Amino acid sequence: MNEIVRISPAYLQKRRRHLRHQRRIKLTQFFWRLTLVSGILGGVVWVAQRSDWVVRSPEQIEIRGNRLLSLNSLRSTLPISYPQSLLQVQPQVITKELNSNPAIAKATVNRTLWPPKIQIEIQERQPVALVPLQQKVAGRHQIIPGLLDRQGNWIPLSSYQSATTAFKVPQLEVTGYDNMYRPYWSQVYQKLSASPVKIRQLNWSDPVNLVLQTEIGTVHLGPYTDKFTEQLKVLDRMRQLPNQIQRDRLAYIDLTDPASPSIQLRSSPESAATNSP
């Protein structure tokens, strides 16, 4: 038979006292946790309502690194409604908005709680050439004025409507530019800018004939190849050509073969009159 275990009243009383003690401990712990959380939440609300923890105007946001883009134009694009608590400002949203600006290469946004402030660091793209592009707008093709930086990034000229006085429209103009030329653009620009001959325009409309407008005259180079550097060197050696040939008689300089440069002349008025019937 199973033996019946008898529990003494003293043991039961002791057990009940132990359980009541455990409940009191748990209630005390819950009370202190609740007090701590309430204190933290109250502190957060108090801090958030302090004047130095509220962004009340765009002028409170510190922006560094801009040289071409004005502070007002940058601040006007920030996705912040004023006044707004510093704790509600979302740096990742601001970063995304700034990086969508074609004139900005990189933007970094930092929010510090002590001292309370928002800091924005930007890296601007540096325009080096004026490049109009044909784009389809509202079903119609339009020429949109724009700029190229050294890496071949196209920037609408409208991005600089509120630019600082440091912004200058580049002297070099590129026509016929296409994204397929982007892998070569950095090298092309570097060599053009290093040329002693002033180059005003690069026409890339014909992939098999790169045409330059220079202080000497029009220059035909053929397709862009590894001969480009040598072609520019030969062009530099021909800088005295305008002193030898009247400019209006020079049609173009042919440097498709830099080892054998040639010039194409226009017919003189006298020749045209002699050859006419």
Phi and psi restraints in degrees (value plus and minus 20) as a CYANA .aco file:
   2 ASN   PHI     -93.4   -53.4
   2 ASN   PSI     114.8   154.8
   3 GLU   PHI    -103.7   -63.7
   3 GLU   PSI     111.7   151.7
   4 ILE   PHI    -103.7   -63.7
   4 ILE   PSI     102.8   142.8
   5 VAL   PHI    -109.6   -69.6
   5 VAL   PSI     104.3   144.3
   6 ARG   PHI    -116.4   -76.4
   6 ARG   PSI     111.5   151.5
   7 ILE   PHI    -124.2   -84.2
   7 ILE   PSI     106.9   146.9
   8 SER   PHI     -93.6   -53.6
   8 SER   PSI     130.8   170.8
   9 PRO   PHI     -78.3   -38.3
   9 PRO   PSI     -54.7   -14.7
  10 ALA   PHI     -83.4   -43.4
  10 ALA   PSI     -60.7   -20.7
  11 TYR   PHI     -84.7   -44.7
  11 TYR   PSI     -63.4   -23.4
  12 LEU   PHI     -82.5   -42.5
  12 LEU   PSI     -60.1   -20.1
  13 GLN   PHI     -85.3   -45.3
  13 GLN   PSI     -61.4   -21.4
  14 LYS   PHI     -84.0   -44.0
  14 LYS   PSI     -59.0   -19.0
  15 ARG   PHI     -84.4   -44.4
  15 ARG   PSI     -61.1   -21.1
  16 ARG   PHI     -85.5   -45.5
  16 ARG   PSI     -60.6   -20.6
  17 ARG   PHI     -82.0   -42.0
  17 ARG   PSI     -59.2   -19.2
  18 HIS   PHI     -84.8   -44.8
  18 HIS   PSI     -62.1   -22.1
  19 LEU   PHI     -86.2   -46.2
  19 LEU   PSI     -59.5   -19.5
  20 ARG   PHI     -84.1   -44.1
  20 ARG   PSI     -57.4   -17.4
  21 HIS   PHI     -85.0   -45.0
  21 HIS   PSI     -61.0   -21.0
  22 GLN   PHI     -84.0   -44.0
  22 GLN   PSI     -58.9   -18.9
  23 ARG   PHI     -85.8   -45.8
  23 ARG   PSI     -60.4   -20.4
  24 ARG   PHI     -83.0   -43.0
  24 ARG   PSI     -59.5   -19.5
  25 ILE   PHI     -82.2   -42.2
  25 ILE   PSI     -64.8   -24.8
  26 LYS   PHI     -84.4   -44.4
  26 LYS   PSI     -60.4   -20.4
  27 LEU   PHI     -84.6   -44.6
  27 LEU   PSI     -60.2   -20.2
  28 THR   PHI     -84.2   -44.2
  28 THR   PSI     -63.4   -23.4
  29 GLN   PHI     -82.4   -42.4
  29 GLN   PSI     -61.9   -21.9
  30 PHE   PHI     -83.0   -43.0
  30 PHE   PSI     -61.0   -21.0
  31 PHE   PHI     -82.2   -42.2
  31 PHE   PSI     -65.3   -25.3
  32 TRP   PHI     -88.4   -48.4
  32 TRP   PSI     -56.8   -16.8
  33 ARG   PHI     -81.7   -41.7
  33 ARG   PSI     -65.7   -25.7
  34 LEU   PHI     -81.6   -41.6
  34 LEU   PSI     -61.1   -21.1
  35 THR   PHI     -83.6   -43.6
  35 THR   PSI     -62.3   -22.3
  36 LEU   PHI     -84.3   -44.3
  36 LEU   PSI     -66.8   -26.8
  37 VAL   PHI     -82.8   -42.8
  37 VAL   PSI     -62.1   -22.1
  38 SER   PHI     -82.8   -42.8
  38 SER   PSI     -59.0   -19.0
  39 GLY   PHI     -85.2   -45.2
  39 GLY   PSI     -61.9   -21.9
  40 ILE   PHI     -84.0   -44.0
  40 ILE   PSI     -66.3   -26.3
  41 LEU   PHI     -82.8   -42.8
  41 LEU   PSI     -60.4   -20.4
  42 GLY   PHI     -83.6   -43.6
  42 GLY   PSI     -59.4   -19.4
  43 GLY   PHI     -84.9   -44.9
  43 GLY   PSI     -60.3   -20.3
  44 VAL   PHI     -83.1   -43.1
  44 VAL   PSI     -63.9   -23.9
  45 VAL   PHI     -84.2   -44.2
  45 VAL   PSI     -59.7   -19.7
  46 TRP   PHI     -85.3   -45.3
  46 TRP   PSI     -63.8   -23.8
  47 VAL   PHI     -84.9   -44.9
  47 VAL   PSI     -63.0   -23.0
  48 ALA   PHI     -84.2   -44.2
  48 ALA   PSI     -46.2    -6.2
  49 GLN   PHI    -110.5   -70.5
  49 GLN   PSI     -26.3    13.7
  50 ARG   PHI     -89.5   -49.5
  50 ARG   PSI     126.2   166.2
  51 SER   PHI     -82.4   -42.4
  51 SER   PSI     -54.4   -14.4
  52 ASP   PHI    -100.9   -60.9
  52 ASP   PSI     -20.5    19.5
  53 TRP   PHI    -130.6   -90.6
  53 TRP   PSI      -5.8    34.2
  54 VAL   PHI    -141.4  -101.4
  54 VAL   PSI     108.3   148.3
  55 VAL   PHI    -106.5   -66.5
  55 VAL   PSI      88.6   128.6
  56 ARG   PHI    -120.3   -80.3
  56 ARG   PSI     -38.7     1.3
  57 SER   PHI    -174.3  -134.3
  57 SER   PSI     137.6   177.6
  58 PRO   PHI     -80.4   -40.4
  58 PRO   PSI     -45.9    -5.9
  59 GLU   PHI     -86.6   -46.6
  59 GLU   PSI     -35.7     4.3
  60 GLN   PHI     -98.8   -58.8
  60 GLN   PSI     -29.3    10.7
  61 ILE   PHI    -114.2   -74.2
  61 ILE   PSI     104.9   144.9
  62 GLU   PHI    -108.3   -68.3
  62 GLU   PSI     103.6   143.6
  63 ILE   PHI    -141.2  -101.2
  63 ILE   PSI     109.7   149.7
  64 ARG   PHI    -149.4  -109.4
  64 ARG   PSI     135.7   175.7
  65 GLY   PHI      77.1   117.1
  65 GLY   PSI     -29.6    10.4
  66 ASN   PHI    -104.0   -64.0
  66 ASN   PSI     115.8   155.8
  67 ARG   PHI    -146.2  -106.2
  67 ARG   PSI     -57.0   -17.0
  68 LEU   PHI    -117.7   -77.7
  68 LEU   PSI     -58.0   -18.0
  69 LEU   PHI    -107.6   -67.6
  69 LEU   PSI     112.9   152.9
  70 SER   PHI     -94.9   -54.9
  70 SER   PSI     135.9   175.9
  71 LEU   PHI     -82.2   -42.2
  71 LEU   PSI     -61.4   -21.4
  72 ASN   PHI     -83.0   -43.0
  72 ASN   PSI     -61.4   -21.4
  73 SER   PHI     -87.4   -47.4
  73 SER   PSI     -57.1   -17.1
  74 LEU   PHI     -89.4   -49.4
  74 LEU   PSI     -65.2   -25.2
  75 ARG   PHI     -85.5   -45.5
  75 ARG   PSI     -51.5   -11.5
  76 SER   PHI     -89.2   -49.2
  76 SER   PSI     -39.2     0.8
  77 THR   PHI    -112.2   -72.2
  77 THR   PSI     -26.1    13.9
  78 LEU   PHI     -90.9   -50.9
  78 LEU   PSI     112.0   152.0
  79 PRO   PHI    -100.2   -60.2
  79 PRO   PSI      46.3    86.3
  80 ILE   PHI    -150.0  -110.0
  80 ILE   PSI     110.9   150.9
  81 SER   PHI    -118.9   -78.9
  81 SER   PSI     112.6   152.6
  82 TYR   PHI    -125.5   -85.5
  82 TYR   PSI     121.8   161.8
  83 PRO   PHI     -96.7   -56.7
  83 PRO   PSI     132.9   172.9
  84 GLN   PHI    -164.8  -124.8
  84 GLN   PSI     118.2   158.2
  85 SER   PHI     -83.8   -43.8
  85 SER   PSI     122.5   162.5
  86 LEU   PHI     -79.3   -39.3
  86 LEU   PSI     -51.8   -11.8
  87 LEU   PHI     -91.2   -51.2
  87 LEU   PSI     -40.8    -0.8
  88 GLN   PHI    -109.9   -69.9
  88 GLN   PSI     -33.1     6.9
  89 VAL   PHI     -88.4   -48.4
  89 VAL   PSI     112.8   152.8
  90 GLN   PHI    -128.4   -88.4
  90 GLN   PSI      81.8   121.8
  91 PRO   PHI     -78.0   -38.0
  91 PRO   PSI     -56.4   -16.4
  92 GLN   PHI     -87.4   -47.4
  92 GLN   PSI     -51.7   -11.7
  93 VAL   PHI     -90.6   -50.6
  93 VAL   PSI     -61.4   -21.4
  94 ILE   PHI     -84.6   -44.6
  94 ILE   PSI     -62.2   -22.2
  95 THR   PHI     -80.1   -40.1
  95 THR   PSI     -64.5   -24.5
  96 LYS   PHI     -82.6   -42.6
  96 LYS   PSI     -60.6   -20.6
  97 GLU   PHI     -86.4   -46.4
  97 GLU   PSI     -63.7   -23.7
  98 LEU   PHI     -87.5   -47.5
  98 LEU   PSI     -59.3   -19.3
  99 ASN   PHI     -90.4   -50.4
  99 ASN   PSI     -34.1     5.9
 100 SER   PHI    -100.2   -60.2
 100 SER   PSI     -28.9    11.1
 101 ASN   PHI     -97.2   -57.2
 101 ASN   PSI     100.6   140.6
 102 PRO   PHI     -80.5   -40.5
 102 PRO   PSI     -42.3    -2.3
 103 ALA   PHI    -103.9   -63.9
 103 ALA   PSI     -24.9    15.1
 104 ILE   PHI    -131.1   -91.1
 104 ILE   PSI     105.9   145.9
 105 ALA   PHI    -100.0   -60.0
 105 ALA   PSI     -58.9   -18.9
 106 LYS   PHI    -178.9  -138.9
 106 LYS   PSI     119.9   159.9
 107 ALA   PHI    -149.5  -109.5
 107 ALA   PSI     119.0   159.0
 108 THR   PHI    -147.4  -107.4
 108 THR   PSI     110.0   150.0
 109 VAL   PHI    -138.8   -98.8
 109 VAL   PSI     106.9   146.9
 110 ASN   PHI    -141.7  -101.7
 110 ASN   PSI     111.1   151.1
 111 ARG   PHI    -134.2   -94.2
 111 ARG   PSI      98.3   138.3
 112 THR   PHI    -130.8   -90.8
 112 THR   PSI     116.1   156.1
 113 LEU   PHI    -106.6   -66.6
 113 LEU   PSI     -42.9    -2.9
 114 TRP   PHI    -166.8  -126.8
 114 TRP   PSI      93.3   133.3
 115 PRO   PHI     -89.8   -49.8
 115 PRO   PSI     129.2   169.2
 116 PRO   PHI     -89.9   -49.9
 116 PRO   PSI      95.7   135.7
 117 LYS   PHI    -188.6  -148.6
 117 LYS   PSI     144.8   184.8
 118 ILE   PHI    -140.1  -100.1
 118 ILE   PSI     105.2   145.2
 119 GLN   PHI    -137.2   -97.2
 119 GLN   PSI     113.7   153.7
 120 ILE   PHI    -142.6  -102.6
 120 ILE   PSI     107.2   147.2
 121 GLU   PHI    -135.8   -95.8
 121 GLU   PSI     105.3   145.3
 122 ILE   PHI    -144.0  -104.0
 122 ILE   PSI     131.4   171.4
 123 GLN   PHI    -137.0   -97.0
 123 GLN   PSI      97.2   137.2
 124 GLU   PHI    -104.8   -64.8
 124 GLU   PSI     131.3   171.3
 125 ARG   PHI     -98.8   -58.8
 125 ARG   PSI     127.0   167.0
 126 GLN   PHI    -126.5   -86.5
 126 GLN   PSI      84.0   124.0
 127 PRO   PHI     -85.5   -45.5
 127 PRO   PSI     116.0   156.0
 128 VAL   PHI    -145.8  -105.8
 128 VAL   PSI     -30.8     9.2
 129 ALA   PHI    -170.9  -130.9
 129 ALA   PSI     126.4   166.4
 130 LEU   PHI    -109.3   -69.3
 130 LEU   PSI     101.9   141.9
 131 VAL   PHI    -155.6  -115.6
 131 VAL   PSI      78.0   118.0
 132 PRO   PHI     -94.8   -54.8
 132 PRO   PSI     118.1   158.1
 133 LEU   PHI    -143.2  -103.2
 133 LEU   PSI     126.9   166.9
 134 GLN   PHI    -109.6   -69.6
 134 GLN   PSI     102.4   142.4
 135 GLN   PHI    -150.9  -110.9
 135 GLN   PSI     135.0   175.0
 136 LYS   PHI    -111.6   -71.6
 136 LYS   PSI      96.2   136.2
 137 VAL   PHI    -143.5  -103.5
 137 VAL   PSI      99.9   139.9
 138 ALA   PHI      34.5    74.5
 138 ALA   PSI      20.7    60.7
 139 GLY   PHI      60.8   100.8
 139 GLY   PSI     -19.2    20.8
 140 ARG   PHI    -143.6  -103.6
 140 ARG   PSI     125.3   165.3
 141 HIS   PHI    -101.6   -61.6
 141 HIS   PSI     107.9   147.9
 142 GLN   PHI    -152.3  -112.3
 142 GLN   PSI     131.1   171.1
 143 ILE   PHI    -108.4   -68.4
 143 ILE   PSI      97.3   137.3
 144 ILE   PHI    -124.1   -84.1
 144 ILE   PSI      97.9   137.9
 145 PRO   PHI     -87.7   -47.7
 145 PRO   PSI     118.9   158.9
 146 GLY   PHI    -175.1  -135.1
 146 GLY   PSI    -196.7  -156.7
 147 LEU   PHI    -155.4  -115.4
 147 LEU   PSI     136.0   176.0
 148 LEU   PHI    -136.1   -96.1
 148 LEU   PSI     120.0   160.0
 149 ASP   PHI    -114.1   -74.1
 149 ASP   PSI    -196.4  -156.4
 150 ARG   PHI     -83.7   -43.7
 150 ARG   PSI     -47.2    -7.2
 151 GLN   PHI    -109.9   -69.9
 151 GLN   PSI     -20.8    19.2
 152 GLY   PHI      69.7   109.7
 152 GLY   PSI      -5.5    34.5
 153 ASN   PHI     -99.3   -59.3
 153 ASN   PSI     108.5   148.5
 154 TRP   PHI    -107.9   -67.9
 154 TRP   PSI     114.1   154.1
 155 ILE   PHI    -146.3  -106.3
 155 ILE   PSI     101.9   141.9
 156 PRO   PHI     -79.2   -39.2
 156 PRO   PSI     118.5   158.5
 157 LEU   PHI     -81.4   -41.4
 157 LEU   PSI     -46.4    -6.4
 158 SER   PHI     -84.0   -44.0
 158 SER   PSI     -37.1     2.9
 159 SER   PHI     -85.3   -45.3
 159 SER   PSI     -37.2     2.8
 160 TYR   PHI    -132.3   -92.3
 160 TYR   PSI       6.2    46.2
 161 GLN   PHI     -81.9   -41.9
 161 GLN   PSI     -53.9   -13.9
 162 SER   PHI    -133.2   -93.2
 162 SER   PSI      23.8    63.8
 163 ALA   PHI     -96.9   -56.9
 163 ALA   PSI     144.8   184.8
 164 THR   PHI    -100.5   -60.5
 164 THR   PSI     154.8   194.8
 165 THR   PHI     -89.1   -49.1
 165 THR   PSI     -32.1     7.9
 166 ALA   PHI     -93.8   -53.8
 166 ALA   PSI     -37.4     2.6
 167 PHE   PHI     -98.4   -58.4
 167 PHE   PSI     107.2   147.2
 168 LYS   PHI    -149.1  -109.1
 168 LYS   PSI     116.5   156.5
 169 VAL   PHI     -86.9   -46.9
 169 VAL   PSI     107.6   147.6
 170 PRO   PHI     -79.5   -39.5
 170 PRO   PSI     129.2   169.2
 171 GLN   PHI     -98.6   -58.6
 171 GLN   PSI     -45.2    -5.2
 172 LEU   PHI    -103.3   -63.3
 172 LEU   PSI     110.5   150.5
 173 GLU   PHI    -133.6   -93.6
 173 GLU   PSI     117.3   157.3
 174 VAL   PHI    -140.3  -100.3
 174 VAL   PSI     104.2   144.2
 175 THR   PHI    -135.2   -95.2
 175 THR   PSI     133.9   173.9
 176 GLY   PHI      53.4    93.4
 176 GLY   PSI      -1.8    38.2
 177 TYR   PHI     -91.4   -51.4
 177 TYR   PSI     123.1   163.1
 178 ASP   PHI    -160.5  -120.5
 178 ASP   PSI     135.0   175.0
 179 ASN   PHI     -80.0   -40.0
 179 ASN   PSI     -42.7    -2.7
 180 MET   PHI     -88.1   -48.1
 180 MET   PSI     -37.1     2.9
 181 TYR   PHI    -109.1   -69.1
 181 TYR   PSI     -27.4    12.6
 182 ARG   PHI     -77.9   -37.9
 182 ARG   PSI     -59.8   -19.8
 183 PRO   PHI     -81.0   -41.0
 183 PRO   PSI     -42.2    -2.2
 184 TYR   PHI    -120.8   -80.8
 184 TYR   PSI     -34.8     5.2
 185 TRP   PHI     -79.7   -39.7
 185 TRP   PSI     -64.8   -24.8
 186 SER   PHI     -76.5   -36.5
 186 SER   PSI     -64.9   -24.9
 187 GLN   PHI     -88.4   -48.4
 187 GLN   PSI     -61.9   -21.9
 188 VAL   PHI     -80.4   -40.4
 188 VAL   PSI     -68.0   -28.0
 189 TYR   PHI     -84.8   -44.8
 189 TYR   PSI     -61.9   -21.9
 190 GLN   PHI     -78.4   -38.4
 190 GLN   PSI     -61.5   -21.5
 191 LYS   PHI     -94.8   -54.8
 191 LYS   PSI     -57.3   -17.3
 192 LEU   PHI     -84.2   -44.2
 192 LEU   PSI     -64.1   -24.1
 193 SER   PHI     -88.9   -48.9
 193 SER   PSI     -43.3    -3.3
 194 ALA   PHI    -106.9   -66.9
 194 ALA   PSI     -28.2    11.8
 195 SER   PHI     -92.3   -52.3
 195 SER   PSI     113.4   153.4
 196 PRO   PHI     -85.6   -45.6
 196 PRO   PSI     -42.5    -2.5
 197 VAL   PHI    -102.0   -62.0
 197 VAL   PSI     108.2   148.2
 198 LYS   PHI     -90.4   -50.4
 198 LYS   PSI     105.3   145.3
 199 ILE   PHI    -135.1   -95.1
 199 ILE   PSI      99.6   139.6
 200 ARG   PHI    -112.4   -72.4
 200 ARG   PSI     -53.8   -13.8
 201 GLN   PHI    -166.1  -126.1
 201 GLN   PSI     124.0   164.0
 202 LEU   PHI    -141.4  -101.4
 202 LEU   PSI     100.7   140.7
 203 ASN   PHI    -127.1   -87.1
 203 ASN   PSI      94.0   134.0
 204 TRP   PHI    -131.4   -91.4
 204 TRP   PSI       2.0    42.0
 205 SER   PHI     -82.5   -42.5
 205 SER   PSI     -55.2   -15.2
 206 ASP   PHI    -125.8   -85.8
 206 ASP   PSI      92.2   132.2
 207 PRO   PHI     -80.0   -40.0
 207 PRO   PSI     -42.5    -2.5
 208 VAL   PHI    -118.4   -78.4
 208 VAL   PSI     -14.1    25.9
 209 ASN   PHI    -173.3  -133.3
 209 ASN   PSI      77.1   117.1
 210 LEU   PHI     -98.6   -58.6
 210 LEU   PSI     105.1   145.1
 211 VAL   PHI    -136.7   -96.7
 211 VAL   PSI     111.0   151.0
 212 LEU   PHI    -131.1   -91.1
 212 LEU   PSI     121.5   161.5
 213 GLN   PHI    -126.5   -86.5
 213 GLN   PSI      94.4   134.4
 214 THR   PHI    -143.2  -103.2
 214 THR   PSI     155.8   195.8
 215 GLU   PHI     -87.2   -47.2
 215 GLU   PSI     -39.2     0.8
 216 ILE   PHI    -104.1   -64.1
 216 ILE   PSI     -58.9   -18.9
 217 GLY   PHI     133.8   173.8
 217 GLY   PSI    -187.6  -147.6
 218 THR   PHI     -97.0   -57.0
 218 THR   PSI     118.0   158.0
 219 VAL   PHI    -149.0  -109.0
 219 VAL   PSI     108.0   148.0
 220 HIS   PHI    -121.0   -81.0
 220 HIS   PSI     107.0   147.0
 221 LEU   PHI    -132.5   -92.5
 221 LEU   PSI     -30.4     9.6
 222 GLY   PHI      56.5    96.5
 222 GLY   PSI    -182.8  -142.8
 223 PRO   PHI     -88.8   -48.8
 223 PRO   PSI     135.2   175.2
 224 TYR   PHI     -91.6   -51.6
 224 TYR   PSI     101.1   141.1
 225 THR   PHI    -157.8  -117.8
 225 THR   PSI    -195.1  -155.1
 226 ASP   PHI     -92.2   -52.2
 226 ASP   PSI     -21.1    18.9
 227 LYS   PHI    -104.7   -64.7
 227 LYS   PSI     -21.7    18.3
 228 PHE   PHI     -78.3   -38.3
 228 PHE   PSI     -63.8   -23.8
 229 THR   PHI     -81.1   -41.1
 229 THR   PSI     -65.0   -25.0
 230 GLU   PHI     -85.4   -45.4
 230 GLU   PSI     -57.2   -17.2
 231 GLN   PHI     -81.2   -41.2
 231 GLN   PSI     -61.0   -21.0
 232 LEU   PHI     -89.2   -49.2
 232 LEU   PSI     -53.3   -13.3
 233 LYS   PHI     -85.4   -45.4
 233 LYS   PSI     -62.8   -22.8
 234 VAL   PHI     -83.7   -43.7
 234 VAL   PSI     -60.0   -20.0
 235 LEU   PHI     -80.8   -40.8
 235 LEU   PSI     -58.5   -18.5
 236 ASP   PHI     -83.6   -43.6
 236 ASP   PSI     -55.4   -15.4
 237 ARG   PHI     -93.1   -53.1
 237 ARG   PSI     -30.7     9.3
 238 MET   PHI    -123.2   -83.2
 238 MET   PSI      -0.2    39.8
 239 ARG   PHI     -85.8   -45.8
 239 ARG   PSI     -41.3    -1.3
 240 GLN   PHI    -107.8   -67.8
 240 GLN   PSI     -16.8    23.2
 241 LEU   PHI     -78.1   -38.1
 241 LEU   PSI     -60.6   -20.6
 242 PRO   PHI     -81.6   -41.6
 242 PRO   PSI     -41.9    -1.9
 243 ASN   PHI     -99.4   -59.4
 243 ASN   PSI     -34.2     5.8
 244 GLN   PHI    -125.1   -85.1
 244 GLN   PSI     -46.3    -6.3
 245 ILE   PHI    -151.2  -111.2
 245 ILE   PSI     116.1   156.1
 246 GLN   PHI     -80.1   -40.1
 246 GLN   PSI     115.5   155.5
 247 ARG   PHI     -79.7   -39.7
 247 ARG   PSI     -57.6   -17.6
 248 ASP   PHI     -91.9   -51.9
 248 ASP   PSI     -31.9     8.1
 249 ARG   PHI    -111.5   -71.5
 249 ARG   PSI     -37.1     2.9
 250 LEU   PHI    -103.8   -63.8
 250 LEU   PSI      92.1   132.1
 251 ALA   PHI     -96.0   -56.0
 251 ALA   PSI     -76.2   -36.2
 252 TYR   PHI    -185.8  -145.8
 252 TYR   PSI     142.9   182.9
 253 ILE   PHI    -121.2   -81.2
 253 ILE   PSI     109.2   149.2
 254 ASP   PHI    -121.2   -81.2
 254 ASP   PSI      89.5   129.5
 255 LEU   PHI    -137.2   -97.2
 255 LEU   PSI       6.3    46.3
 256 THR   PHI     -79.0   -39.0
 256 THR   PSI     -51.8   -11.8
 257 ASP   PHI    -138.7   -98.7
 257 ASP   PSI      79.5   119.5
 258 PRO   PHI     -83.2   -43.2
 258 PRO   PSI     -40.7    -0.7
 259 ALA   PHI     -95.3   -55.3
 259 ALA   PSI     -36.7     3.3
 260 SER   PHI    -160.5  -120.5
 260 SER   PSI      50.2    90.2
 261 PRO   PHI     -89.2   -49.2
 261 PRO   PSI     133.6   173.6
 262 SER   PHI    -166.8  -126.8
 262 SER   PSI     146.7   186.7
 263 ILE   PHI    -146.0  -106.0
 263 ILE   PSI     126.4   166.4
 264 GLN   PHI    -130.6   -90.6
 264 GLN   PSI     102.9   142.9
 265 LEU   PHI    -122.5   -82.5
 265 LEU   PSI     130.7   170.7
 266 ARG   PHI    -104.3   -64.3
 266 ARG   PSI     132.4   172.4
 267 SER   PHI     -87.3   -47.3
 267 SER   PSI     115.6   155.6
 268 SER   PHI     -93.8   -53.8
 268 SER   PSI     134.3   174.3
 269 PRO   PHI     -76.7   -36.7
 269 PRO   PSI     -55.6   -15.6
 270 GLU   PHI     -85.8   -45.8
 270 GLU   PSI     -61.5   -21.5
 271 SER   PHI     -84.7   -44.7
 271 SER   PSI     -60.5   -20.5
 272 ALA   PHI     -84.0   -44.0
 272 ALA   PSI     -58.7   -18.7
 273 ALA   PHI     -89.1   -49.1
 273 ALA   PSI     -56.5   -16.5
 274 THR   PHI     -88.4   -48.4
 274 THR   PSI     -57.6   -17.6
 275 ASN   PHI    -101.5   -61.5
 275 ASN   PSI     -32.3     7.7
 276 SER   PHI     -96.5   -56.5
 276 SER   PSI     124.6   164.6
